Amino acid sequence: MSLDVRLEGLRVTYGSAPVLERTELELPAGSFTALLGPSGCGKSTVLGAVAGFVRPTSGQVTAGSVPVRGPGPERGVVFQHYALFPWRTARGNVEFALKRLGLPRVERRRRALAALEEVGLADGAEKYPAQLSGGMQQRVALARALAAEPEVLLMDEPFGALDALTRTRMQSLLRELWQRRGTTVLFVTHDIDEALALAERVVVLGGPPGRVLADHPVPAGPPDPALRARIAAHLGAP
């Protein structure tokens, strides 16, 4: 299941400081979009507005034509920092996140175990965060979001703290999950190569204040050096 997401005239200010200029963006249902840009350009603000954590100063965000007024189970969020409870097992962390759905305990456990298996961590279900590597902890965080069966998955630089090898493995896992589930994905990153490796579309933000500089479809197949060069030019990056 998936939903389309629309940003219509979205503008965000903190006090008198503009953080995000008037922004128009459409994420078709089932699409995978990378939101790329340097620190401070408003990437996380866009994601926060879609998640319902950030209230627009003007304009609106809709998910499936319904205005976003706050967080909702149809929109799952994965952050760079895992934010796991150290006193709960991997399964316990996922189960705890499902309590807000009002599910019975048996169903919470079933969903938690199924999500951990989906991310390749079935054997670690009863381990505590301190017993898990960084990549494994991020798998738990991903399982926690997936267990609620969201129709939109929002990811804010989720692999930024991982080593290169683990990061590559997590990128492959995410692509597989997206292809299997068909969830709408908005993935925030400042890494051009990560954006091109994962997404079918790259939206480039600049700022501050944040504004859309470019919107590029990513062709299937091997990496396109010319596309990478165009995106880098937007960012003033090598």
C-alpha positions as CSV (number, residue, x, y, z in Angstrom):
1,M,0.0,0.0,0.0
2,S,1.1,3.5,-0.7
3,L,-0.1,7.1,-0.7
4,D,0.8,10.1,-2.9
5,V,2.2,13.1,-1.1
6,R,1.8,16.8,-2.2
7,L,3.5,19.9,-0.9
8,E,1.5,22.9,-2.0
9,G,3.0,26.3,-1.5
10,L,4.8,25.0,1.6
11,R,6.6,27.7,3.5
12,V,8.2,27.4,7.0
13,T,9.7,30.1,9.2
14,Y,11.1,29.8,12.7
15,G,10.4,33.1,14.4
16,S,11.1,35.7,11.7
17,A,13.7,33.6,9.9
18,P,12.6,31.9,6.7
19,V,13.7,28.2,6.7
20,L,11.8,27.0,3.7
21,E,10.6,29.2,0.8
22,R,7.3,28.5,-1.0
23,T,7.8,24.9,-2.2
24,E,5.8,22.8,-4.6
25,L,6.5,19.0,-4.7
26,E,4.6,15.9,-5.6
27,L,5.6,12.4,-4.6
28,P,3.5,9.8,-6.6
29,A,2.2,6.8,-4.7
30,G,4.9,4.1,-4.7
31,S,7.7,6.4,-5.8
32,F,11.2,6.6,-4.3
33,T,12.5,10.2,-4.1
34,A,15.8,11.3,-2.6
35,L,15.9,14.8,-1.2
36,L,19.4,16.0,-1.6
37,G,21.2,19.1,-0.4
38,P,23.8,20.5,2.0
39,S,23.3,21.0,5.7
40,G,20.9,23.8,6.5
41,C,19.0,23.8,3.2
42,G,15.7,22.7,4.7
43,K,15.7,18.9,3.9
44,S,14.8,17.9,7.4
45,T,12.2,20.6,7.5
46,V,10.5,19.2,4.4
47,L,10.5,15.7,5.9
48,G,9.3,17.0,9.2
49,A,6.4,18.8,7.6
50,V,5.4,15.6,5.8
51,A,5.7,13.6,9.0
52,G,3.5,16.1,10.8
53,F,6.2,17.3,13.2
54,V,6.6,20.7,11.6
55,R,3.7,23.0,11.2
56,P,3.8,25.1,7.9
57,T,3.7,28.9,8.2
58,S,1.7,28.8,5.0
59,G,0.7,26.3,2.4
60,Q,-0.1,22.6,3.2
61,V,1.0,19.0,2.9
62,T,-1.4,16.3,1.9
63,A,-1.1,12.5,2.0
64,G,-3.6,10.7,-0.1
65,S,-5.4,14.1,-0.5
66,V,-5.9,14.4,3.3
67,P,-4.2,17.4,4.9
68,V,-1.4,16.5,7.3
69,R,-2.2,18.0,10.7
70,G,0.2,15.9,12.8
71,P,1.9,12.5,13.0
72,G,0.0,9.5,11.8
73,P,0.6,5.7,11.5
74,E,0.3,5.9,7.7
75,R,3.6,7.8,7.7
76,G,6.6,6.0,9.2
77,V,9.8,7.8,10.1
78,V,13.4,6.5,10.4
79,F,16.0,8.9,11.8
80,Q,19.8,8.8,11.7
81,H,19.9,8.2,15.4
82,Y,18.2,5.0,16.2
83,A,16.5,6.2,19.5
84,L,16.1,2.7,20.8
85,F,15.2,2.0,24.4
86,P,18.3,0.4,25.8
87,W,16.3,-1.6,28.4
88,R,14.1,-3.2,25.8
89,T,15.1,-6.0,23.4
90,A,14.9,-5.5,19.6
91,R,11.4,-7.1,19.6
92,G,10.4,-5.0,22.6
93,N,11.4,-1.8,20.9
94,V,9.3,-2.7,17.9
95,E,6.4,-3.8,20.0
96,F,6.4,-0.7,22.1
97,A,6.1,1.5,19.0
98,L,2.9,-0.5,18.0
99,K,1.1,0.3,21.2
100,R,-0.1,3.6,19.8
101,L,-2.1,1.6,17.3
102,G,-4.2,-0.1,20.0
103,L,-3.3,-3.5,18.8
104,P,-3.6,-6.5,21.2
105,R,-0.4,-7.9,22.6
106,V,-0.5,-11.0,20.4
107,E,-0.8,-9.0,17.2
108,R,2.0,-6.6,18.3
109,R,4.3,-9.5,18.9
110,R,3.4,-11.1,15.5
111,R,4.0,-7.8,13.6
112,A,7.3,-7.1,15.5
113,L,8.7,-10.6,14.7
114,A,7.6,-10.4,11.1
115,A,9.2,-7.0,10.7
116,L,12.5,-8.1,12.3
117,E,12.6,-11.1,10.0
118,E,11.9,-8.8,7.0
119,V,15.0,-6.7,7.8
120,G,17.1,-9.8,8.4
121,L,17.2,-9.6,12.2
122,A,15.1,-12.5,13.3
123,D,18.0,-14.0,15.2
124,G,18.5,-10.8,17.1
125,A,14.9,-10.3,18.3
126,E,15.8,-11.0,21.9
127,K,19.0,-9.0,22.0
128,Y,19.3,-5.6,23.6
129,P,20.6,-2.6,21.7
130,A,24.0,-2.7,23.4
131,Q,24.4,-6.3,22.0
132,L,23.8,-5.1,18.5
133,S,26.1,-3.3,16.0
134,G,25.2,0.1,14.5
135,G,23.8,-1.6,11.4
136,M,21.7,-4.0,13.4
137,Q,20.3,-1.2,15.5
138,Q,19.3,0.7,12.4
139,R,17.6,-2.5,11.2
140,V,15.6,-2.4,14.4
141,A,14.7,1.2,13.8
142,L,13.6,0.3,10.2
143,A,11.6,-2.7,11.5
144,R,9.9,-0.4,14.0
145,A,8.7,1.8,11.2
146,L,7.7,-1.0,8.9
147,A,5.8,-2.9,11.6
148,A,3.1,-0.2,11.5
149,E,2.6,-1.0,7.8
150,P,3.0,2.7,6.7
151,E,2.0,3.8,3.3
152,V,4.7,6.5,3.3
153,L,8.2,5.9,4.6
154,L,10.2,9.0,5.6
155,M,14.0,8.6,6.2
156,D,16.2,11.4,7.5
157,E,19.9,10.4,6.7
158,P,19.3,7.0,8.3
159,F,22.6,5.5,7.2
160,G,24.8,8.6,7.8
161,A,26.5,7.2,11.0
162,L,27.3,3.8,9.5
163,D,30.6,2.6,8.1
164,A,30.8,2.3,4.3
165,L,30.3,-1.5,4.1
166,T,27.3,-1.5,6.4
167,R,25.9,1.5,4.7
168,T,26.0,-0.3,1.3
169,R,24.3,-3.3,2.8
170,M,21.5,-1.2,4.3
171,Q,21.0,0.6,1.0
172,S,20.5,-2.8,-0.7
173,L,18.1,-3.9,2.0
174,L,16.1,-0.7,1.6
175,R,15.8,-1.0,-2.2
176,E,14.6,-4.6,-1.8
177,L,12.0,-3.6,0.8
178,W,10.8,-0.8,-1.4
179,Q,10.5,-3.0,-4.4
180,R,8.6,-5.7,-2.4
181,R,6.3,-3.3,-0.5
182,G,5.8,-0.5,-3.0
183,T,5.7,2.1,-0.2
184,T,6.2,5.7,-1.1
185,V,9.6,6.7,0.1
186,L,11.1,10.1,0.8
187,F,14.8,9.7,1.6
188,V,16.8,12.7,2.9
189,T,20.6,12.7,2.3
190,H,23.5,15.0,1.6
191,D,25.4,12.3,-0.4
192,I,25.0,12.5,-4.2
193,D,26.1,8.9,-4.7
194,E,23.7,7.6,-2.1
195,A,20.8,9.5,-3.7
196,L,21.6,8.1,-7.2
197,A,22.1,4.5,-5.9
198,L,18.8,4.4,-4.1
199,A,16.2,6.7,-5.7
200,E,14.3,6.8,-9.0
201,R,14.2,10.6,-8.7
202,V,16.5,13.2,-7.0
203,V,15.2,16.5,-5.9
204,V,18.0,19.0,-5.1
205,L,17.5,21.7,-2.5
206,G,19.6,24.8,-1.9
207,G,19.5,27.5,0.7
208,P,19.1,28.7,3.3
209,P,16.3,29.5,3.1
210,G,15.4,26.1,1.4
211,R,14.2,26.0,-2.1
212,V,14.1,23.5,-4.9
213,L,17.0,23.9,-7.4
214,A,16.4,20.9,-9.6
215,D,14.4,17.8,-10.1
216,H,16.0,14.9,-11.9
217,P,14.7,11.4,-12.8
218,V,17.3,8.7,-12.3
219,P,17.5,6.3,-15.2
220,A,17.7,2.6,-14.5
221,G,21.0,0.8,-15.1
222,P,24.6,1.8,-14.3
223,P,25.3,5.1,-12.7
224,D,25.2,8.1,-15.1
225,P,28.3,10.2,-14.7
226,A,26.7,13.1,-16.6
227,L,23.7,13.2,-14.3
228,R,26.0,13.1,-11.3
229,A,28.0,16.0,-12.7
230,R,24.8,18.0,-13.2
231,I,23.6,17.4,-9.7
232,A,27.1,18.3,-8.3
233,A,27.0,21.5,-10.3
234,H,23.7,22.5,-8.6
235,L,25.4,22.0,-5.2
236,G,28.7,23.5,-6.1
237,A,30.2,20.1,-5.1
238,P,33.1,18.2,-6.8
